[in-house]
Amino acid sequence: MRPEKHSLTLRGHRTSVSLEPEFWRAFRALAAAEGRGLNELAAEIDEARGADRGLASAIRVHVLERLTARMAD
């Protein structure tokens, strides 16, 4: 499927992120499972990412790492 663009608000700043629908679903599910808002989790990921990685890539890696960790438990 083609990436879908959605707006997020990170620390009061609006930005657009393009992710495949499957990643948006997993990202929303992770935020909900943690009792957090999507913007809050995205801001945390944004703060932790390096300058060499875009926000969309950082979100994909975060989703993959969290799901992989849950499967290992």
C-alpha positions as CSV (number, residue, x, y, z in Angstrom):
1,M,0.0,0.0,0.0
2,R,1.0,3.6,-0.5
3,P,2.1,5.7,2.4
4,E,-0.5,8.0,3.9
5,K,0.3,11.4,5.1
6,H,-1.0,12.5,8.5
7,S,-0.3,15.6,10.6
8,L,1.2,15.3,14.1
9,T,1.9,18.0,16.7
10,L,5.3,17.7,18.3
11,R,5.8,20.2,21.2
12,G,3.4,22.7,19.6
13,H,4.8,22.3,16.1
14,R,2.7,20.7,13.4
15,T,4.5,18.3,11.0
16,S,3.4,15.8,8.4
17,V,4.5,12.2,8.4
18,S,4.0,9.6,5.7
19,L,3.7,6.0,6.8
20,E,2.1,2.9,5.3
21,P,-1.3,2.2,6.7
22,E,0.0,-0.9,8.4
23,F,2.5,1.2,10.3
24,W,-0.1,3.8,11.2
25,R,-2.3,1.1,12.7
26,A,0.6,-0.5,14.7
27,F,1.8,3.0,15.8
28,R,-1.7,3.9,17.1
29,A,-2.1,0.5,18.8
30,L,1.3,0.9,20.6
31,A,0.4,4.3,21.8
32,A,-3.0,3.1,23.0
33,A,-1.5,0.1,24.8
34,E,0.8,2.4,26.7
35,G,-2.1,4.8,27.5
36,R,-0.4,7.6,25.6
37,G,-1.5,9.9,22.8
38,L,0.0,9.5,19.3
39,N,1.5,13.0,19.4
40,E,3.1,12.3,22.8
41,L,4.8,9.1,21.6
42,A,5.8,10.8,18.3
43,A,7.5,13.6,20.2
44,E,9.4,11.1,22.3
45,I,10.6,9.3,19.2
46,D,11.5,12.6,17.6
47,E,13.6,13.6,20.6
48,A,15.5,10.3,20.6
49,R,16.2,10.0,16.9
50,G,19.5,11.0,15.5
51,A,20.0,13.7,13.0
52,D,20.7,11.1,10.3
53,R,17.2,9.5,10.5
54,G,14.0,11.1,9.4
55,L,10.9,11.0,11.7
56,A,9.0,8.5,9.5
57,S,11.9,6.1,9.6
58,A,12.3,6.6,13.3
59,I,8.7,5.8,13.9
60,R,8.9,2.6,11.7
61,V,12.0,1.4,13.6
62,H,10.3,2.2,17.0
63,V,7.2,0.2,15.9
64,L,9.3,-2.7,14.7
65,E,11.5,-2.8,17.9
66,R,8.4,-2.6,20.2
67,L,6.6,-5.4,18.4
68,T,9.7,-7.5,18.2
69,A,10.3,-7.1,21.9
70,R,6.7,-8.1,22.7
71,M,7.1,-11.2,20.5
72,A,10.2,-12.2,22.5
73,D,8.4,-12.0,25.9
